[in-house]
Amino acid sequence: MIKSPKQAGDFGRELQLLLRYLGVSEANMEKGEMRVELNISISDDPAKFGTKVEVKNINSFRAVERAAEFEIKRMAELLDAGKGAEIVQETRGWDEAKQRTFSQRSKEDSHDYRYFPDPDIPKLYLSEIFDIPKLQAELPELPEAKRIRYAEAFGIKDEDIEVYVNDVELSVWFESIAKILNDKEKIRVASNYITSDFIGLRKNNPDAVKMSSVANSAELITMVTDGAISSRGAKDILSMIVINDESPRKIAEEKGLIQKNDPEALKLIVQKVIDENPQVVADFKGGKEAAIMGLVGKVMKESNGSANPQLAKQLLLESLK
């Protein structure tokens, strides 16, 4: 009898594996083209089935696994507590929000289901037809395993992980970039640009936008995290390299997007902005701290976007003391 959570989880994963092998896809289920109905019973007696419970209308592989795990664990706990009589033949549903099954309606006997053995269809023992260990060995990484690995290895947001779980090509590109970067902070920045800016570009221009080379993509992320280019500059360069795969550094130099990190050079621009915007300066000195960002924006405009915004803000604060 399956009694431990691990055993129940193994059952759910094997069931998910079998569904995939039989041609059931996640897309089929999400579109409502196919649903899974679980019939589960457990017993202390290996020679006898227990009371059957049917969990209906499950619409994702993950829910199949979770529902099987929950229901087997629920039944096992009742049997262990000597409350086997509380397991009744019934139809149950799956509550995705609460991650549990719930009773929908009871069935008095099997004839209430209005089914009978088909004389032309023999009994089918799937364990004798399929080599389950072989199927497991051949199956690619499953979504739940990928979620766990991405969270542990890269430390990226759950929303980003779901994007990669559902787009294998994108996940391969991301992992190749992450391997070059080899730094969790840089990897998180890379993921932000991929799941927001790149996907946005691809959505608006699906024919022209392609994934840039791994080397150029990693170079772009390194430039932005090292402060060589601004976030705005990185977005502009990204929109170019996904169409014509060129070196981000070369583009940044040609377009004048390399940030000015020389304090002495920026001081001249900062002083000019202060002199030309007396009202904004007065607002800041009068207690409107947000006014400083207006001055930073003017420094960025004056420098054609090449000033380091953090350094510009620091120099402005020093000059306005």
Backbone hydrogen bonds in HBPLUS format (Angstrom, degrees):
<---DONOR---> <-ACCEPTOR-->    atom                        ^
c    i                          cat <-CA-CA->   ^        H-A-AA   ^      H-
h    n   atom  resd res      DA  || num        DHA   H-A  angle D-A-AA Bond
n    s   type  num  typ     dist DA aas  dist angle  dist       angle   num
A0008-ALA N   A0004-SER O   3.01 MM   4  6.31 159.9  2.05 153.7 159.7     1
A0009-GLY N   A0005-PRO O   2.81 MM   4  6.01 155.0  1.87 146.7 153.9     2
A0010-ASP N   A0006-LYS O   2.84 MM   4  6.11 154.2  1.90 150.3 157.5     3
A0011-PHE N   A0007-GLN O   3.01 MM   4  6.27 153.6  2.08 145.5 152.1     4
A0012-GLY N   A0008-ALA O   3.05 MM   4  6.38 158.4  2.10 148.1 153.4     5
A0013-ARG N   A0009-GLY O   2.94 MM   4  6.22 157.1  1.99 151.5 157.5     6
A0014-GLU N   A0010-ASP O   2.91 MM   4  6.11 155.8  1.97 149.4 155.9     7
A0015-LEU N   A0011-PHE O   2.94 MM   4  6.16 152.3  2.02 147.9 155.8     8
A0016-GLN N   A0012-GLY O   2.98 MM   4  6.20 153.3  2.05 143.3 150.6     9
A0017-LEU N   A0013-ARG O   2.89 MM   4  6.11 153.0  1.97 144.2 151.7    10
A0018-LEU N   A0014-GLU O   2.96 MM   4  6.19 156.3  2.01 146.0 151.5    11
A0019-LEU N   A0015-LEU O   3.02 MM   4  6.28 156.0  2.07 148.9 155.0    12
A0020-ARG N   A0016-GLN O   3.12 MM   4  6.40 157.2  2.18 147.8 153.2    13
A0021-TYR N   A0017-LEU O   3.03 MM   4  6.31 157.6  2.08 147.4 154.0    14
A0022-LEU N   A0018-LEU O   2.95 MM   4  6.18 144.8  2.08 146.4 155.7    15
A0024-VAL N   A0019-LEU O   2.94 MM   5  5.35 155.1  2.00 161.8 153.5    16
A0023-GLY N   A0020-ARG O   3.00 MM   3  5.21 159.0  2.05 107.5 112.9    17
A0029-MET N   A0025-SER O   3.35 MM   4  6.70 155.7  2.41 145.5 150.6    18
A0030-GLU N   A0026-GLU O   2.88 MM   4  6.14 160.8  1.92 154.7 160.4    19
A0031-LYS N   A0027-ALA O   3.01 MM   4  6.07 154.8  2.07 150.7 155.9    20
A0033-GLU N   A0028-ASN O   2.85 MM   5  5.05 134.3  2.07 169.0 166.4    21
A0032-GLY N   A0029-MET O   3.11 MM   3  5.13 155.8  2.17 101.6 109.0    22
A0036-VAL N   A0058-ILE O   3.01 MM  22  5.02 165.8  2.03 141.3 146.0    23
A0058-ILE N   A0036-VAL O   2.94 MM  22  5.02 169.8  1.95 150.2 150.5    24
A0038-LEU N   A0055-VAL O   2.82 MM  17  4.97 145.0  1.94 151.6 151.3    25
A0055-VAL N   A0038-LEU O   2.72 MM  17  4.97 157.4  1.77 146.9 154.5    26
A0040-ILE N   A0053-VAL O   2.83 MM  13  5.32 167.8  1.84 161.8 161.7    27
A0053-VAL N   A0040-ILE O   2.84 MM  13  5.32 156.0  1.90 147.7 155.6    28
A0048-LYS N   A0045-ASP O   2.99 MM   3  5.39 167.3  2.01 121.2 123.5    29
A0054-GLU N   A0090-GLU O   3.02 MM  36  6.35 174.0  2.03 165.4 167.2    30
A0092-ARG N   A0054-GLU O   2.68 MM  38  5.99 166.2  1.70 163.4 166.1    31
A0056-LYS N   A0092-ARG O   3.02 MM  36  6.44 153.2  2.10 174.0 171.5    32
A0064-VAL N   A0060-SER O   2.99 MM   4  6.31 148.4  2.09 147.1 156.1    33
A0065-GLU N   A0061-PHE O   3.09 MM   4  6.45 161.3  2.12 153.3 156.6    34
A0066-ARG N   A0062-ARG O   2.93 MM   4  6.20 166.6  1.95 153.3 157.1    35
A0067-ALA N   A0063-ALA O   2.79 MM   4  5.75 162.7  1.82 148.0 153.3    36
A0068-ALA N   A0064-VAL O   3.03 MM   4  6.11 163.2  2.06 146.6 151.3    37
A0069-GLU N   A0065-GLU O   2.99 MM   4  6.13 162.0  2.03 147.3 152.8    38
A0070-PHE N   A0066-ARG O   2.84 MM   4  6.01 165.2  1.86 151.0 155.2    39
A0071-GLU N   A0067-ALA O   2.92 MM   4  6.01 171.8  1.93 152.3 154.9    40
A0072-ILE N   A0068-ALA O   3.04 MM   4  6.05 165.0  2.06 149.0 153.4    41
A0073-LYS N   A0069-GLU O   3.10 MM   4  6.14 159.6  2.14 144.2 150.3    42
A0074-ARG N   A0070-PHE O   2.84 MM   4  6.06 155.5  1.90 150.1 157.7    43
A0075-MET N   A0071-GLU O   3.00 MM   4  6.20 165.6  2.02 150.4 153.2    44
A0076-ALA N   A0072-ILE O   2.95 MM   4  6.08 163.5  1.98 149.1 154.2    45
A0077-GLU N   A0073-LYS O   2.99 MM   4  6.14 158.0  2.04 149.0 154.1    46
A0078-LEU N   A0074-ARG O   3.19 MM   4  6.45 153.9  2.26 144.5 151.3    47
A0079-LEU N   A0075-MET O   2.97 MM   4  6.28 160.6  2.01 154.5 159.6    48
A0080-ASP N   A0076-ALA O   2.89 MM   4  6.08 162.0  1.92 150.1 155.4    49
A0081-ALA N   A0077-GLU O   3.04 MM   4  6.15 140.6  2.20 137.6 147.5    50
A0083-LYS N   A0078-LEU O   2.72 MM   5  4.89 157.5  1.77 164.1 156.0    51
A0082-GLY N   A0079-LEU O   3.02 MM   3  5.10 160.2  2.06 108.3 112.5    52
A0086-GLU N   A0083-LYS O   2.91 MM   3  5.66 159.7  1.95 122.0 128.3    53
A0087-ILE N   A0084-GLY O   3.04 MM   3  5.55 162.2  2.07 113.5 119.2    54
A0107-LYS N   A0089-GLN O   2.92 MM  18  5.56 170.9  1.93 143.2 140.1    55
A0091-THR N   A0105-ARG O   2.71 MM  14  5.33 172.2  1.72 173.2 175.9    56
A0104-GLN N   A0091-THR O   2.83 MM  13  5.58 158.7  1.88 158.0 154.8    57
A0105-ARG N   A0091-THR O   3.26 MM  14  5.33 159.2  2.30 138.0 141.9    58
A0093-GLY N   A0102-PHE O   2.77 MM   9  5.33 156.5  1.82 154.8 160.2    59
A0102-PHE N   A0093-GLY O   2.93 MM   9  5.33 144.2  2.05 137.9 145.0    60
A0095-ASP N   A0100-ARG O   2.83 MM   5  5.45 171.2  1.83 160.7 163.1    61
A0099-GLN N   A0095-ASP O   2.76 MM   4  5.61 119.9  2.12 142.5 159.5    62
A0100-ARG N   A0095-ASP O   3.31 MM   5  5.45 150.3  2.40 136.1 143.3    63
A0112-ASP N   A0109-ASP O   3.02 MM   3  5.70 154.5  2.09 116.4 123.8    64
A0113-TYR N   A0110-SER O   2.99 MM   3  5.61 158.5  2.03 116.4 122.9    65
A0114-ARG N   A0111-HIS O   2.97 MM   3  5.12 152.3  2.05 103.4 112.4    66
A0121-ILE N   A0118-ASP O   3.16 MM   3  5.49 163.0  2.19 112.6 117.9    67
A0128-GLU N   A0125-TYR O   2.99 MM   3  5.62 150.5  2.08 115.0 123.6    68
A0129-ILE N   A0126-LEU O   3.06 MM   3  5.04 134.9  2.27  96.4 109.3    69
A0130-PHE N   A0126-LEU O   2.92 MM   4  5.99 173.2  1.93 164.6 164.6    70
A0134-LYS N   A0131-ASP O   3.06 MM   3  5.33 116.8  2.47 104.4 119.7    71
A0135-LEU N   A0131-ASP O   2.93 MM   4  6.25 155.9  1.98 156.0 164.0    72
A0136-GLN N   A0132-ILE O   2.91 MM   4  6.17 157.9  1.96 156.4 162.5    73
A0137-ALA N   A0133-PRO O   3.00 MM   4  6.22 153.1  2.07 143.8 150.7    74
A0138-GLU N   A0134-LYS O   3.07 MM   4  6.29 143.6  2.21 144.1 153.4    75
A0139-LEU N   A0135-LEU O   2.99 MM   4  6.04 127.8  2.27 143.5 156.5    76
A0146-LYS N   A0142-LEU O   3.00 MM   4  6.25 154.1  2.07 156.0 164.3    77
A0147-ARG N   A0143-PRO O   2.87 MM   4  6.16 153.8  1.94 151.7 158.9    78
A0148-ILE N   A0144-GLU O   3.11 MM   4  6.38 163.1  2.14 149.8 152.9    79
A0149-ARG N   A0145-ALA O   3.00 MM   4  6.19 164.5  2.02 147.9 152.3    80
A0150-TYR N   A0146-LYS O   2.91 MM   4  6.00 167.3  1.92 153.8 157.1    81
A0151-ALA N   A0147-ARG O   3.07 MM   4  6.19 159.3  2.11 147.0 152.8    82
A0152-GLU N   A0148-ILE O   3.05 MM   4  6.23 160.4  2.09 150.3 155.3    83
A0153-ALA N   A0149-ARG O   2.77 MM   4  5.77 167.8  1.79 155.7 160.0    84
A0154-PHE N   A0150-TYR O   2.94 MM   4  5.41 156.2  2.00 134.3 141.9    85
A0155-GLY N   A0151-ALA O   3.15 MM   4  4.75 133.6  2.38 107.0 119.3    86
A0160-ASP N   A0157-LYS O   3.09 MM   3  5.23 119.9  2.47  98.0 112.3    87
A0161-ILE N   A0157-LYS O   3.02 MM   4  6.38 157.4  2.07 151.1 157.7    88
A0162-GLU N   A0158-ASP O   3.04 MM   4  6.35 156.4  2.10 151.3 156.3    89
A0163-VAL N   A0159-GLU O   3.32 MM   4  6.62 144.5  2.45 137.4 146.0    90
A0163-VAL N   A0160-ASP O   3.04 MM   3  5.16 122.9  2.38  97.7 112.4    91
A0164-TYR N   A0160-ASP O   3.20 MM   4  6.64 155.1  2.26 151.7 157.3    92
A0165-VAL N   A0161-ILE O   2.87 MM   4  6.16 151.4  1.95 152.4 161.7    93
A0166-ASN N   A0162-GLU O   3.16 MM   4  6.26 146.3  2.28 140.5 147.3    94
A0167-ASP N   A0164-TYR O   3.31 MM   3  4.99 153.0  2.39  93.5 101.3    95
A0171-SER N   A0167-ASP O   3.01 MM   4  6.27 152.0  2.09 149.2 157.8    96
A0172-VAL N   A0168-VAL O   2.99 MM   4  6.26 151.2  2.08 153.3 160.2    97
A0173-TRP N   A0169-GLU O   3.20 MM   4  6.47 160.3  2.24 146.4 151.1    98
A0174-PHE N   A0170-LEU O   2.93 MM   4  6.16 165.3  1.95 151.2 155.3    99
A0175-GLU N   A0171-SER O   2.91 MM   4  6.05 164.8  1.94 147.6 151.6   100
A0176-SER N   A0172-VAL O   3.06 MM   4  6.23 151.9  2.14 144.6 151.9   101
A0177-ILE N   A0173-TRP O   3.07 MM   4  6.37 154.8  2.14 150.7 157.4   102
A0178-ALA N   A0174-PHE O   2.86 MM   4  6.10 161.6  1.89 154.2 160.0   103
A0179-LYS N   A0175-GLU O   2.95 MM   4  6.12 146.7  2.06 141.9 149.9   104
A0180-ILE N   A0177-ILE O   3.12 MM   3  5.36 123.2  2.46 100.7 114.0   105
A0181-LEU N   A0177-ILE O   3.00 MM   4  6.31 166.7  2.02 156.8 160.6   106
A0182-ASN N   A0178-ALA O   2.85 MM   4  5.86 170.6  1.85 153.5 156.4   107
A0187-ILE N   A0183-ASP O   2.83 MM   4  6.02 155.7  1.89 156.7 165.1   108
A0188-ARG N   A0184-LYS O   2.90 MM   4  6.10 152.4  1.97 146.0 152.4   109
A0189-VAL N   A0185-GLU O   3.10 MM   4  6.41 154.5  2.17 145.0 151.6   110
A0190-ALA N   A0186-LYS O   2.87 MM   4  6.15 158.2  1.92 148.8 155.1   111
A0191-SER N   A0187-ILE O   2.90 MM   4  6.15 157.5  1.95 148.6 154.4   112
A0192-ASN N   A0188-ARG O   3.01 MM   4  6.27 151.1  2.09 143.7 151.2   113
A0193-TYR N   A0189-VAL O   3.11 MM   4  6.45 158.8  2.15 153.6 158.0   114
A0194-ILE N   A0190-ALA O   2.95 MM   4  6.20 155.1  2.02 150.1 157.7   115
A0195-THR N   A0191-SER O   2.89 MM   4  5.96 177.3  1.89 156.4 157.4   116
A0196-SER N   A0192-ASN O   3.11 MM   4  5.94 132.8  2.35 137.0 147.0   117
A0198-PHE N   A0193-TYR O   2.83 MM   5  6.19 166.0  1.84 163.7 167.9   118
A0199-ILE N   A0194-ILE O   3.17 MM   5  6.35 141.2  2.33 149.1 158.1   119
A0200-GLY N   A0196-SER O   2.99 MM   4  5.96 147.4  2.10 139.2 148.8   120
A0201-LEU N   A0197-ASP O   2.92 MM   4  6.17 154.7  1.98 149.3 155.8   121
A0202-ARG N   A0198-PHE O   2.86 MM   4  6.13 162.6  1.89 155.6 160.5   122
A0203-LYS N   A0199-ILE O   2.91 MM   4  6.01 149.7  2.01 142.3 150.4   123
A0204-ASN N   A0200-GLY O   3.13 MM   4  6.31 153.4  2.20 144.0 150.1   124
A0205-ASN N   A0201-LEU O   2.93 MM   4  6.03 135.7  2.13 144.9 157.2   125
A0209-VAL N   A0205-ASN O   3.09 MM   4  6.01 158.7  2.14 166.1 172.2   126
A0210-LYS N   A0242-VAL O   2.86 MM  32  5.18 163.8  1.88 147.3 152.9   127
A0217-SER N   A0213-SER O   2.98 MM   4  6.16 158.7  2.02 152.6 159.1   128
A0218-ALA N   A0214-VAL O   2.93 MM   4  6.09 161.5  1.97 150.4 155.1   129
A0219-GLU N   A0215-ALA O   2.96 MM   4  6.14 150.4  2.05 142.9 151.6   130
A0220-LEU N   A0216-ASN O   3.01 MM   4  6.22 154.1  2.08 144.6 150.5   131
A0221-ILE N   A0217-SER O   3.18 MM   4  6.52 159.5  2.23 148.6 153.0   132
A0222-THR N   A0218-ALA O   2.99 MM   4  6.19 159.5  2.03 148.7 154.6   133
A0223-MET N   A0219-GLU O   2.94 MM   4  6.15 153.2  2.02 147.8 155.0   134
A0224-VAL N   A0220-LEU O   3.12 MM   4  6.43 156.1  2.18 148.3 153.8   135
A0225-THR N   A0221-ILE O   2.96 MM   4  6.13 161.6  2.00 153.0 158.2   136
A0226-ASP N   A0222-THR O   2.91 MM   4  5.89 140.4  2.07 140.8 150.8   137
A0228-ALA N   A0223-MET O   2.84 MM   5  5.03 136.1  2.03 161.0 162.5   138
A0227-GLY N   A0224-VAL O   3.30 MM   3  5.15 154.0  2.37  95.0 102.6   139
A0259-GLN N   A0228-ALA O   2.66 MM  31  5.38 170.8  1.67 150.6 153.0   140
A0234-ALA N   A0230-SER O   2.84 MM   4  6.11 150.8  1.93 146.4 154.7   141
A0235-LYS N   A0231-SER O   3.06 MM   4  6.34 152.7  2.14 145.6 151.7   142
A0236-ASP N   A0232-ARG O   3.12 MM   4  6.43 156.7  2.18 146.5 152.5   143
A0237-ILE N   A0233-GLY O   2.92 MM   4  6.17 160.0  1.96 151.2 156.7   144
A0238-LEU N   A0234-ALA O   2.87 MM   4  6.00 157.2  1.92 146.6 153.3   145
A0239-SER N   A0235-LYS O   3.12 MM   4  6.36 154.7  2.19 144.2 149.8   146
A0240-MET N   A0237-ILE O   2.94 MM   3  5.13 140.2  2.10 101.7 113.9   147
A0241-ILE N   A0237-ILE O   2.95 MM   4  6.29 162.5  1.98 161.7 165.8   148
A0242-VAL N   A0238-LEU O   3.21 MM   4  6.23 145.0  2.34 151.1 156.5   149
A0243-ILE N   A0240-MET O   3.09 MM   3  5.48 159.2  2.14 110.3 116.7   150
A0244-ASN N   A0240-MET O   2.89 MM   4  6.05 171.0  1.90 171.5 168.5   151
A0246-GLU N   A0244-ASN O   2.75 MM   2  5.86 106.8  2.29 121.4 106.6   152
A0251-ILE N   A0247-SER O   3.10 MM   4  6.42 161.4  2.14 154.4 159.3   153
A0252-ALA N   A0248-PRO O   2.86 MM   4  6.03 162.0  1.89 149.5 154.8   154
A0253-GLU N   A0249-ARG O   2.97 MM   4  6.16 154.7  2.03 148.0 153.9   155
A0254-GLU N   A0250-LYS O   2.99 MM   4  6.19 160.1  2.03 148.3 154.0   156
A0255-LYS N   A0251-ILE O   2.86 MM   4  5.97 155.5  1.92 154.2 160.6   157
A0257-LEU N   A0252-ALA O   2.71 MM   5  4.62 156.2  1.76 146.9 149.8   158
A0256-GLY N   A0253-GLU O   3.41 MM   3  5.15 156.9  2.47  94.2 100.7   159
A0260-LYS N   A0306-SER O   2.35 MM  46  5.63 140.7  1.49 139.1 151.7   160
A0308-ASN N   A0260-LYS O   3.31 MM  48  5.77 147.2  2.43 144.2 135.6   161
A0266-LEU N   A0262-ASP O   3.11 MM   4  6.37 157.0  2.16 155.3 162.3   162
A0267-LYS N   A0263-PRO O   2.90 MM   4  6.00 140.4  2.06 146.6 156.6   163
A0269-ILE N   A0266-LEU O   3.06 MM   3  5.22 115.7  2.49 100.3 115.3   164
A0270-VAL N   A0266-LEU O   2.85 MM   4  6.10 165.3  1.88 160.8 165.5   165
A0271-GLN N   A0267-LYS O   2.93 MM   4  6.06 162.0  1.96 147.7 151.6   166
A0272-LYS N   A0268-LEU O   3.11 MM   4  6.27 152.5  2.19 139.0 146.6   167
A0273-VAL N   A0269-ILE O   2.98 MM   4  6.26 158.4  2.02 153.1 158.2   168
A0274-ILE N   A0270-VAL O   3.01 MM   4  6.28 156.9  2.06 149.1 155.5   169
A0275-ASP N   A0271-GLN O   2.93 MM   4  6.13 161.2  1.97 149.0 154.0   170
A0276-GLU N   A0272-LYS O   3.01 MM   4  6.19 146.0  2.13 145.0 154.0   171
A0277-ASN N   A0274-ILE O   3.41 MM   3  5.42 156.7  2.47 100.6 107.2   172
A0281-VAL N   A0277-ASN O   3.12 MM   4  6.35 159.6  2.16 153.2 159.5   173
A0282-ALA N   A0278-PRO O   2.85 MM   4  6.05 153.1  1.92 144.0 151.5   174
A0283-ASP N   A0279-GLN O   2.88 MM   4  6.17 152.8  1.96 145.7 153.2   175
A0284-PHE N   A0280-VAL O   3.02 MM   4  6.29 157.9  2.07 146.8 152.0   176
A0285-LYS N   A0281-VAL O   2.96 MM   4  6.24 166.4  1.98 152.7 156.3   177
A0286-GLY N   A0282-ALA O   2.83 MM   4  5.92 127.8  2.10 138.5 153.0   178
A0288-LYS N   A0283-ASP O   3.00 MM   5  5.51 158.0  2.05 155.1 148.3   179
A0287-GLY N   A0284-PHE O   3.05 MM   3  5.41 163.4  2.08 111.8 115.2   180
A0289-GLU N   A0287-GLY O   3.06 MM   2  5.70 121.3  2.42 109.4  93.2   181
A0291-ALA N   A0288-LYS O   2.99 MM   3  5.70 158.0  2.04 119.0 125.7   182
A0292-ILE N   A0289-GLU O   3.19 MM   3  5.97 162.0  2.22 119.0 123.0   183
A0293-MET N   A0290-ALA O   3.10 MM   3  5.77 142.4  2.25 115.1 122.9   184
A0294-GLY N   A0291-ALA O   3.02 MM   3  5.16 128.8  2.29  98.9 112.7   185
A0295-LEU N   A0291-ALA O   3.25 MM   4  6.70 148.4  2.35 147.0 155.0   186
A0296-VAL N   A0292-ILE O   2.93 MM   4  6.31 149.6  2.03 143.8 153.0   187
A0297-GLY N   A0293-MET O   2.95 MM   4  6.15 156.7  2.01 142.1 147.7   188
A0298-LYS N   A0294-GLY O   3.15 MM   4  6.44 145.7  2.28 137.7 146.3   189
A0299-VAL N   A0295-LEU O   2.94 MM   4  6.28 147.7  2.04 147.3 156.3   190
A0300-MET N   A0296-VAL O   2.92 MM   4  6.24 156.8  1.97 151.8 158.3   191
A0301-LYS N   A0297-GLY O   2.95 MM   4  6.22 151.5  2.03 141.8 149.7   192
A0302-GLU N   A0298-LYS O   2.86 MM   4  6.01 160.5  1.90 144.9 150.4   193
A0303-SER N   A0299-VAL O   2.97 MM   4  6.13 142.9  2.11 144.1 153.6   194
A0305-GLY N   A0300-MET O   2.62 MM   5  4.68 161.0  1.66 162.1 156.3   195
A0304-ASN N   A0301-LYS O   3.07 MM   3  5.00 161.7  2.10 106.2 109.9   196
A0306-SER N   A0303-SER O   3.18 MM   3  5.46 161.0  2.21 107.1 113.0   197
A0312-ALA N   A0308-ASN O   2.82 MM   4  6.05 157.5  1.87 157.5 165.3   198
A0313-LYS N   A0309-PRO O   2.97 MM   4  6.10 157.6  2.02 144.5 149.4   199
A0314-GLN N   A0310-GLN O   3.03 MM   4  6.28 158.1  2.08 144.3 150.5   200
A0315-LEU N   A0311-LEU O   2.94 MM   4  6.17 162.6  1.97 153.9 157.7   201
A0316-LEU N   A0312-ALA O   2.96 MM   4  6.14 154.5  2.03 146.9 154.1   202
A0317-LEU N   A0313-LYS O   2.97 MM   4  6.20 163.3  2.00 152.4 156.2   203
A0318-GLU N   A0314-GLN O   3.04 MM   4  6.27 155.0  2.11 145.7 152.8   204
A0319-SER N   A0315-LEU O   2.96 MM   4  6.13 152.4  2.04 143.0 150.6   205
A0320-LEU N   A0316-LEU O   2.94 MM   4  6.10 138.8  2.12 146.5 157.5   206
